[in-house]
Amino acid sequence: MELSALHYGPPEAEIAIAFGHGFTGSQRNPKIIDLASRVAAAGIAFYTADFRGHGASGGVSTLGEREVDDIDALVAVARRGHRRIASVGASMGGFIALRHAALGGDVDAVIAISSPATAGRPKLVRARLLERMASSERGRWLLQQYGTRVGVVAPITMLPVDLASIAPVPVAIVHGRRDRYVPLVDAHDLYDQLAEPRRLVVLANFGHGEAGFDAPFAAQVVELVTDLVARSPR
């Protein structure tokens, strides 16, 4: 299986970000491209990829279970040219980044944006609708029409991971008060599961995932990555 990936920013940068998008998303999302461009302009390299079953990548989505291998491959590419790597993910991509680090992924820091805290039944209506689509034949057909291919036997839950095992890799949990897919309580639950060093950032006017990306948010990502990497013992 092949993954489609893109690179932004200086090839000689010390710090690089490996970014993972949300379910039904793509690295071609204008919001992601804008974020990558702004972060790269600040001197941090930015790597993106389409997860399996999304965009121009091959395979089928497993809703975050095997996508850990996808972010691991992107991190490995970034590691070839940069000394410090932070994985950053939005929504499903955030949970994947957390699982990747907890399972021993080679990263120096993690930023999880709008990430669910568990792999159980979603708490909010919009997320429940996506879950129903992914778990039915007709729903998967509809998703495919919009560019997301979900396997018939793909798990709709992900194995729980002891997030405390991420330590001592620094982690930032970022969540918006206007999120209509993942409730704010999930951010607090994730933060409580993590050991130090950790940060919790709650944004008053932020929605869900990539929808909240703008210029001020890009500046916040730069600040977070710089701070977390400086606190990393790796």
C-alpha positions, 0 to 999 in steps of 0.5 A: 500500500502506498501513502500520498505525502507532501512536505513544506518548509526548510529541509534543514529545519531542526524541528519537523511536524508529522501531521495526521488529518481527521476521518473523511479528511485529506492533506489537500484540505485548504485549511491544512495547506494554510496551516502547513504553509504558515508553520513552515514560514516560521521555520518548522518543516511540515509533513502531511499524508493522506491516511489509508483509505483517504485522498490519494493514498491506497488501502481502506480506512480502519478508523484509526486502528492500523493508521498508526503505521501510517503516521509512523511511516511519515515520522520515519520520513521526517526523521531522515532530515530533522533532529526533532519530530512532533506528531500533530493530529486533528480528530481521528488524527489526534487519537492516532498520534496519541496511540502512536506515541503510547506504542513507542513511536519515535517522536519528541512531542505530541499535539492532539487536537479535538481528539476523542478520549475513548474508542467507544460509542461517540457521545455527540450526534454528529459523531454518531452519524459518522459511526453509523455510516462507517458500520453499514454497507450503504454508509460506506458506499456513501462515504466512498462517493466523497473520497473515503474508503472504509473496509467492510471488516474494519473495526469501529473501535480502537484498542485502549492504550495506556496514555500514561506510557507516553511519558516522558514525551511531552503532550499537548491536548488542544480542544475547542469549546464549540466542538460539535463532534467531541465534547470538551470533557474528552480533552480533560479525560485525556489530560488526566490520563497523561503523565507530565510533561503535559499541557491542556489548551482550551480555545473558546472560539474553536470548533472541531479539528481542521475547521478551526485552523486559521492564522492565530491557531498556526501561531499557537501550533508554532508556540506549542511545538517549540515549547514541547520539544524544548521540554523533551528529554529525548 
